[in-house]
Amino acid sequence: MNRIPIAYIEPGDPPVFPSPEHALREPDGLLAVGGDLSCERLLQAYRHGIFPWYGEGDPILWWSPDPRCVFDTGDVHVSRSLRKQLRRCDWTWTIDRDFDHVIAACAAPRSYAHGTWIVPSMQAAYRRLHRLGHAHSIEIRDGERLVGGLYGVAVGRLFCGESMFSAESGGSKAALLAICHWLRMHEAPLLDAQVTNAHLMRMGARELPRARFLASIESLVQQPTGDLWMPPGSPQAVSALLD
């Protein structure tokens, strides 16, 4: 049997990755196996357009797919039906008020999928990143009830979206709209959505060839964060995002 020509990283090795140009075409973007989920390794990965994605019982797999799915934060599409729904609801949004509940909700079983890739070790790693100020969440609430949200990792002025969830129809879309609004206000032009799907494309995502994506983020990940992650002091109305 031929060996898969990808890098193997020993746990505890320095947080260095091969160039994403060496990623496999099939499965698309697989770059390396192994290593650990230390904060240093995760941040180094995101700075270079690489992210972990694997299932329970599997080794840690590192990916950099081609093409890459992204949002221009000033160009999110809101359908007429979603616009109508959000205008008449009383939902609010916050930042970093309930990271643990958001990541737990994102990891919960979905009706259309078996298992989750947000395994306990992943949850623990991203909670550590959150405590250090590198991972962030958006919460969508109806009163006190969490109805949607997303979380991801910030490197410089790039936000890398990891997962989102809906407990009510439109909850994840409202979270995406809120994070893009916030990023745009703070001159963060790009949200990395990683892997393309039809839901994201309907919301205005586009695909970039990997080389263009990596060139686009090279300066963003080195820029100072500034006040980007100083959240508003009180919950904000989701309906106001449509103004």
C-alpha positions, 0 to 999 in steps of 0.5 A: 500500500502506498503511503499518503504523501502528507506530513506527520507531526509528532505531539510536542513538535514545534508549531510549524506546518508545511506550505499549504501548496503541498496539500492533497487534491483528494481529499481536498486540502489535507495537509498534515496529520498529528501534532496537538491542539496547543494554542501556539499551534492553532494560532500558527495554523490560522495565520497560514490558512490552515485549520484542524478538522477530524472526527472522534477517534481519528488523529488530528487532521490539518487542512487548507482546501482549494478553493477557499470559501470566504465572505467579504464582510460588507457583502452579506446577502439577506433574502427577502424572507429573512429580512422580513423575519428579522424585522418583526422579531425581538432578537438581540445579539452579543459578543463573547457573552456565552462562548461555552454555550455557543460551542456546546450548541455547535457541537450538539448532534444535528438531524442530518449528520452522524456525530460531530467534528467538534469533539471534546478535545476540540472544545477544550482547545477553543475554550483555552483560545477564548480565555486568551482572547483569540476565540470569540462567539456571537450569541443570538437571543430571544429574551434570555433564550439562545436561539443561534450563534457562531464561534471562530478564531481571530488572528489580526484583522481576520476572523476564521469562522469555525461553526454556527448553529440554530435553535430557531430558524434563522438563528445562524443567519442572524449570527453571521449577519451580526459578525460581518456587521461588527467586522465591517465596522472595525475595518476587518474586511474578510471572514474565512468560512473555510469550506463551501456549502450551499447555505453559505453561498446563498448568504453571499459567500464566494470562493477564492483560489487558495493562492489568492486567499493566502495572499489576501490574508498575509497582511490581515493576520499581521495587523493589530487587533485594536478595539475589534474585540471590545464588545458593545456594553449591552445587547444589540437589536438584530433588526437594526442590522438591516438598516 
